[in-house]
Amino acid sequence: MPSPDAGDAVTQPDHTAWLYGLQRFGVQPGLARVHALLAAIGSPQRSFDVVLVAGTNGKGSTACVLAACLSADGRRTGLFVSPHLHHLGERATVDGVATSEERMADALATVRPHAERLHATFFEVVTAACALVFKSAGVKVAVMEVGMGGRLDATNALEPVLSIITGIALDHVAVLGSDVSTIAREKAGILRTGVPALTAASGPALSVIEDEAVRLGALLEVLGRDLAVSVEHSTWDGLDLVVAGMSDDPDTGLRVHTPLVGRHQATNVALAAAGAARLRVPRGTIAGAVASTVWPGRLERLAYRGRRVVLDGAHNPQAAEALAATIEELGPRCDVLMLGSSADKDQQGILAPLLPVAGTVVVTRAVTSPRASDPALLASLVAEMVADSDDPNGTGGGAPLRVMASATPAEALQTAVELTDDGGLIVVAGSLFLVGEVRSLLLGQAADDVERWQ
């Protein structure tokens, strides 16, 4: 039989394109599908220990630092995060190395027939595929950032040896609930009977988590009660911290330096360090790992055409407040705020703390995100908020706040450069999708050119 020529070659399925196509079906909370999906591919999650990290803000930073501590201790460590900034493989790293496009495609090929049969969602497929990646890579422990909520999130199909819940605030209210107590109850779904747990929650959210821990018999420790963290120095080079409560001697605190910027990161680093200690990582190893761990896109500083650019997702009011507080503390004042936001976010809540620290606002949108607000509409909202404020300048005094709109991040970045002098500060915020696109521009690197819903 003659060999087929090139024109007769069989087209191989594009499993990554299929995966991204699942985004249009949205989020469908529940564990039945992902349990069935994991079982169908051989339950790869049973081959490694799991740490679940939930919360409203800071869970990615906490997970990243904890994974670095475990890896530094010689344990082959997986880190699962979402969303990714540039490439799908960033969602599953092994000892700090992102999964290759080929390896991810292989995992998706294994998962796909079962996912199609079960009508699994995008995030369920990603969770299962990354579990396969971790198993094949010989991972011993995987730190899994919970996607949304906790109780019904796909990652909660995995059984943790440690659960961490960062702070709780309003976000994803359409799915999780309209008050922090309800949201905290969803986050508390990652607690397990007899399993150690850490939290930085406070107020009504903490009460809910404590009640659930008592009901289950989870071994809960609380930052601010059982653990403590103090900031000795805060600069653009990071934080010098003392974390107390990590050993049998309550008077012995662990001194660490982290390159993560902003006082809000103290809580995340403390949770990660305490989590590492609970998993028997030596104190010296923890300190060394914390000192060398960065987290892209979260108050990340880059240089571009003589300007300083700070990238920070800040996609909800609490995160925006933390960003504004850091700018106010460390200075200088933001010359240009490049802002984009998903239409389903609390845009007024995001804008309120950021407008007073900006001289000019250049509104744009992530071109890959169908969820992104139209720049003209968002610019109108900025103008309305400035006009309705007690400060007509919108800037705490000085020249009136300027508001401009650009159709793309590339145009917005060019405008920001033109509006700033050498050494000026440009802050990019409001959406991790936008941050990812701008970061690619700053670094001159290509990113996955696909629609991004999740």
QUIQUIBEL-V230373 format. One record per pair of residues at least 4 apart in sequence whose ideal C-beta (glycine too) atoms are under 8 Angstrom apart, sorted by the first residue. I is the first residue (numbers start at 1). J is the second residue. If there is no record, write none. Layout:
# QUIQUIBEL-V230373
i->(I:I)
j->(J:J)
This chain:
# QUIQUIBEL-V230373
i->(4:4:13:13:13:14:15:15:15:15:15:16:16:16:16:16:16:17:17:18:18:18:19:19:19:19:19:19:20:20:20:22:22:22:22:22:23:23:23:23:23:24:25:25:26:26:27:27:27:27:27:28:28:29:29:29:29:29:30:31:31:31:31:31:32:33:33:33:33:33:33:34:34:34:34:34:34:34:35:35:36:36:36:37:37:37:37:37:37:37:37:37:38:38:38:38:38:38:39:40:40:41:41:41:41:41:44:44:44:44:44:44:45:45:45:45:45:45:45:45:47:47:47:48:48:48:48:48:48:48:49:49:49:49:50:50:50:50:50:50:50:51:51:51:51:51:51:51:51:51:51:51:51:51:52:52:52:52:52:52:52:52:52:52:52:53:53:53:53:53:53:53:53:53:53:53:54:54:54:54:54:54:54:54:54:54:54:55:55:55:55:55:55:55:55:55:55:55:56:56:56:56:56:56:56:56:56:56:57:57:57:57:57:57:57:57:57:58:58:58:58:58:58:58:58:58:59:59:59:59:59:60:60:60:60:60:61:61:61:61:61:61:61:61:62:62:62:62:62:62:62:62:63:63:63:63:63:63:63:63:64:64:64:64:64:64:65:65:65:65:65:65:65:65:65:65:65:66:66:66:66:66:66:66:67:67:67:67:67:67:67:68:68:68:68:68:68:69:69:69:69:69:69:69:69:69:69:70:70:70:70:70:70:70:71:71:71:71:71:71:72:72:72:72:72:73:73:73:73:75:75:76:76:76:76:76:76:76:77:77:77:77:77:77:77:78:78:78:78:78:78:78:78:78:78:78:79:79:79:79:79:79:79:80:80:80:80:80:80:80:80:80:80:81:81:81:81:82:82:82:82:82:82:83:83:83:83:83:83:84:84:84:84:84:85:85:85:85:85:85:85:85:86:86:86:86:86:86:86:86:87:87:87:87:88:88:88:88:88:89:89:89:89:89:89:89:90:91:91:91:92:92:92:92:92:92:92:93:93:93:94:94:94:94:94:99:99:99:99:100:101:102:103:103:103:104:104:104:105:106:107:107:107:107:107:107:108:108:108:110:110:111:111:111:111:111:112:112:113:114:114:115:115:115:115:115:116:120:120:120:121:121:122:122:122:123:123:123:123:123:124:124:125:126:127:127:127:127:127:128:128:129:130:131:131:131:132:133:134:134:135:141:141:142:144:144:145:146:146:146:146:146:146:147:147:147:148:148:148:148:149:149:149:149:149:149:149:149:150:150:150:150:150:150:150:151:151:151:151:151:151:151:152:152:152:153:155:156:156:159:160:160:160:161:161:161:162:162:162:162:162:162:162:163:163:163:163:163:163:163:163:164:164:164:164:164:165:165:165:165:165:165:165:165:165:166:166:166:166:166:166:167:167:167:167:167:167:168:168:168:168:168:168:169:169:169:169:169:170:170:170:170:170:170:170:170:171:171:171:171:172:172:173:173:173:174:176:176:176:177:177:177:177:178:179:179:180:180:180:180:181:181:181:181:181:182:183:183:184:184:184:184:184:184:184:185:185:185:187:187:187:188:188:188:188:191:191:191:191:191:191:191:191:192:192:192:193:193:193:194:194:194:195:195:196:196:196:196:197:197:197:197:197:198:198:198:198:198:198:198:198:198:199:199:199:199:199:199:199:200:200:200:200:200:200:200:201:201:201:201:202:202:203:204:205:206:206:207:208:209:209:210:210:210:211:212:212:213:213:213:213:221:221:221:221:221:222:222:223:223:223:223:223:223:223:224:226:227:227:227:227:227:227:228:228:228:228:228:229:229:229:229:229:229:229:229:230:230:230:230:230:231:231:231:231:231:232:232:232:233:233:234:234:234:234:234:235:235:236:236:236:237:237:238:238:238:238:238:239:239:239:239:239:239:239:239:239:240:240:240:241:241:241:241:241:241:241:242:242:242:242:243:243:243:243:243:243:243:244:244:244:244:244:245:245:246:246:246:246:246:246:247:247:247:247:254:254:254:254:255:256:256:256:256:256:256:257:257:258:258:258:258:258:259:259:259:259:260:260:260:260:260:260:260:260:261:261:261:261:261:262:262:262:262:262:263:263:263:263:264:264:264:264:265:265:265:266:267:268:269:269:270:271:272:272:273:273:273:274:275:276:276:276:276:277:277:277:281:281:282:283:284:285:286:287:288:289:294:295:296:296:296:297:297:297:297:297:297:297:298:298:298:299:299:299:299:299:300:300:300:300:301:301:301:301:302:302:302:302:302:302:303:303:303:304:304:304:304:304:305:306:306:307:307:307:307:307:307:307:307:308:308:308:308:309:309:309:309:309:309:310:310:310:310:310:310:311:311:311:311:311:311:312:312:312:312:312:312:313:313:313:313:313:313:314:314:314:314:314:314:314:314:315:315:315:315:315:315:315:315:316:316:316:316:316:317:317:317:317:317:317:318:319:320:320:320:320:320:320:320:320:320:321:321:322:323:323:323:323:323:324:324:324:324:324:325:325:326:327:327:327:327:327:328:332:333:333:333:333:334:334:334:334:334:334:335:335:335:335:335:335:335:335:335:336:336:336:336:336:336:336:336:336:336:336:336:336:337:337:337:337:337:337:337:337:337:337:338:338:338:338:338:338:338:338:338:338:338:338:339:339:339:339:339:339:339:339:339:339:339:340:340:340:340:340:340:340:340:340:340:340:340:340:341:341:341:341:341:341:341:341:342:342:342:342:342:342:343:343:343:344:345:345:346:347:347:347:347:348:348:348:350:350:350:351:351:351:351:352:353:354:354:355:355:355:355:355:355:355:355:356:356:356:356:357:358:358:358:359:359:359:359:359:360:360:360:360:360:361:361:361:361:361:361:362:362:362:362:362:362:362:363:363:363:363:363:363:363:363:363:364:364:364:364:364:364:364:364:364:365:365:365:365:365:365:365:365:365:365:366:366:366:366:366:366:366:366:367:367:367:367:368:368:368:368:368:368:369:369:369:369:369:369:370:370:371:371:372:372:372:373:373:374:375:375:375:375:376:376:377:378:378:379:379:379:379:380:381:382:382:383:383:384:385:385:386:386:386:386:386:387:389:391:391:391:392:393:393:393:393:393:394:394:395:395:395:404:406:406:406:407:408:409:409:409:409:409:410:410:411:412:413:413:413:413:413:414:415:416:416:417:420:420:420:428:428:428:429:430:431:432:433:433:434:435:436:436:437:437:438:439:440:440:440:440)
j->(8:9:18:109:112:18:19:105:108:109:112:20:88:101:104:105:108:21:450:22:108:112:88:108:122:125:126:129:122:450:451:115:120:121:122:125:122:451:452:453:454:453:121:122:121:453:121:123:148:175:454:33:121:148:149:152:153:175:152:35:152:154:156:157:36:37:118:119:120:121:124:38:120:124:127:128:154:157:39:157:40:114:118:41:111:114:115:118:120:124:125:128:43:44:45:128:131:157:43:114:118:110:111:114:128:132:128:131:132:134:135:136:50:131:134:135:142:157:158:159:134:135:139:78:134:135:139:140:141:142:140:141:142:161:141:142:144:158:159:160:161:63:66:141:142:143:144:160:161:162:163:164:275:279:144:146:150:155:156:158:160:162:163:164:190:59:62:63:66:143:144:145:146:164:165:166:59:146:149:150:153:163:164:165:166:187:190:59:62:146:164:165:166:167:168:187:200:201:166:167:168:169:170:171:183:187:316:318:166:167:169:171:264:316:318:319:322:62:166:167:200:264:265:267:268:271:63:145:146:164:166:64:81:145:295:298:65:260:265:268:269:272:295:298:66:164:166:268:269:271:272:275:67:79:80:81:143:144:145:272:68:79:81:272:293:295:69:258:260:268:269:272:273:289:290:293:295:70:143:164:271:272:275:276:71:77:78:79:93:96:143:72:96:289:290:292:293:73:272:273:275:276:281:285:286:289:290:75:77:141:143:276:279:281:75:76:77:95:96:289:281:285:286:288:289:276:281:282:285:140:141:94:95:137:138:139:140:141:94:95:139:140:141:142:143:92:93:94:130:133:134:137:139:141:142:143:92:93:94:96:142:143:145:91:92:127:130:134:142:143:144:145:155:90:91:93:145:91:123:126:145:147:454:91:432:433:436:452:454:88:89:90:91:436:90:296:297:432:435:436:439:447:90:436:439:440:445:446:447:448:98:101:447:448:99:101:104:126:448:93:98:99:100:101:103:104:98:99:126:130:98:99:104:129:130:133:134:97:98:99:99:133:134:137:139:103:104:130:133:104:105:106:107:133:136:108:129:133:109:110:111:129:130:132:133:136:112:125:129:129:132:115:125:128:129:132:116:125:117:118:120:119:120:124:125:128:120:124:125:128:125:154:126:453:454:127:147:153:154:454:128:154:129:130:131:147:154:155:157:132:154:133:134:135:142:158:136:137:139:142:139:161:279:158:155:158:155:150:153:155:156:187:190:153:154:155:153:172:175:176:153:172:175:176:183:186:187:189:156:165:186:187:188:189:190:156:185:186:187:188:189:190:156:186:189:189:190:189:190:192:190:192:195:195:196:279:195:196:197:198:275:278:279:190:191:192:195:196:197:198:218:197:198:199:271:275:187:188:190:197:198:199:200:201:209:199:200:201:267:268:271:200:201:202:205:267:318:180:183:184:187:201:205:180:183:316:317:318:178:179:180:183:316:317:318:346:176:183:316:318:176:183:177:178:183:344:182:183:186:182:183:185:186:182:183:204:184:203:204:205:185:204:205:207:208:186:187:205:188:201:204:205:206:208:209:189:208:212:201:205:209:208:209:212:213:195:197:209:212:213:216:218:220:197:216:218:216:217:218:217:218:219:218:219:218:219:221:278:213:218:219:220:221:220:221:222:223:227:271:274:275:278:206:209:220:221:222:223:271:222:223:224:267:268:270:271:205:206:209:222:206:224:207:208:209:210:222:211:212:213:220:214:220:222:215:216:218:217:218:219:220:225:226:227:245:274:226:227:227:228:229:267:270:271:274:228:245:243:244:245:246:270:274:243:244:245:253:270:241:242:243:244:266:267:269:270:241:242:244:253:266:239:240:241:263:266:240:241:242:239:240:239:262:263:329:330:239:330:261:301:330:259:261:257:258:259:260:261:257:258:260:261:262:263:265:266:269:255:256:257:255:256:257:258:266:269:270:253:254:255:256:253:254:256:269:270:273:274:250:251:252:253:254:250:274:253:254:273:274:277:283:252:254:277:283:273:283:286:287:287:269:273:286:287:290:291:290:291:265:269:290:291:293:291:292:293:294:265:268:269:293:294:295:298:299:265:299:301:326:330:299:322:323:325:326:322:325:326:329:268:322:325:326:269:298:299:270:271:272:273:290:274:275:276:290:277:286:290:278:279:281:285:286:289:281:283:286:285:286:286:287:288:289:290:291:292:293:300:300:300:311:439:311:312:313:432:435:436:439:311:312:313:310:311:312:323:326:310:311:312:439:308:309:310:311:308:309:311:439:442:443:307:308:309:309:413:417:426:442:417:422:423:416:417:420:422:423:424:425:426:423:424:425:426:425:426:427:428:438:442:327:334:425:426:427:428:428:429:435:438:439:442:319:323:427:428:429:435:319:429:430:431:432:435:319:320:322:323:350:354:429:430:319:341:342:345:350:430:431:432:320:345:346:349:350:321:346:349:350:352:353:322:323:324:349:350:351:352:353:354:429:430:325:353:326:327:353:354:427:429:328:353:354:356:357:329:353:330:331:333:334:357:427:357:425:357:358:359:425:357:358:359:425:426:427:358:359:360:419:420:421:424:425:426:358:359:360:361:362:415:416:419:420:424:425:426:427:354:355:357:358:360:361:362:426:427:429:362:364:409:412:413:416:426:427:428:429:434:438:351:354:361:362:363:364:378:382:428:429:430:363:364:365:366:372:373:375:378:409:430:431:433:434:345:347:350:372:373:378:430:431:369:371:372:373:431:433:371:372:373:371:350:430:350:351:373:378:381:352:381:385:354:429:430:355:381:382:385:385:357:358:429:361:382:385:386:389:394:395:401:391:394:395:396:396:395:401:427:395:398:399:401:402:401:402:403:404:419:379:382:401:402:403:404:404:405:406:412:415:416:419:375:378:379:382:403:404:405:406:412:375:405:406:407:408:409:411:412:434:369:372:373:374:375:378:407:408:409:434:372:409:431:433:434:436:437:452:372:408:409:437:433:437:449:450:451:452:431:433:434:451:452:453:451:453:433:453:431:433:434:377:378:378:379:405:406:407:380:405:381:382:405:383:403:404:405:384:385:386:403:387:403:388:389:394:392:393:394:401:403:392:394:395:396:397:400:397:398:399:400:401:400:401:399:400:401:415:411:412:415:411:412:413:434:437:438:441:414:441:415:416:417:426:438:441:442:418:419:420:426:426:424:425:426:434:435:438:435:434:435:436:437:452:438:439:440:447:441:447:442:443:444:445:446:447)
